[in-house]
Amino acid sequence: MKHSEDELDVIKKATINVSSQRQEELKGVLIPSSEVKLDRLLDQGGFGVVNLATFRGQEVAMNKLLTIDEDVVKRFE
């Protein structure tokens, strides 16, 4: 699922608006999507979906937002 230009703008603004300490924390957990293989849907809620995925050979749960706008980003933080 690719994000629209509007969604990408919201993500960029949210990243810029977090504190420098939080930015450093995020650098440690952000991973390229190319390293994640989605296996199957586990659950879906109001904000997004949770998928079983594989990351570097490990099974993980991955939460993906359905839509991204400023309100959703604030609630997700």
Secondary structure, DSSP 8 states (H G I E B T S, - for coil): ----HHHHHHHHHHHHHS-HHHHHHHHTT---GGGEEEEEEEEE-SSEEEEEEEETTEEEEEEEESS--HHHHHHH-
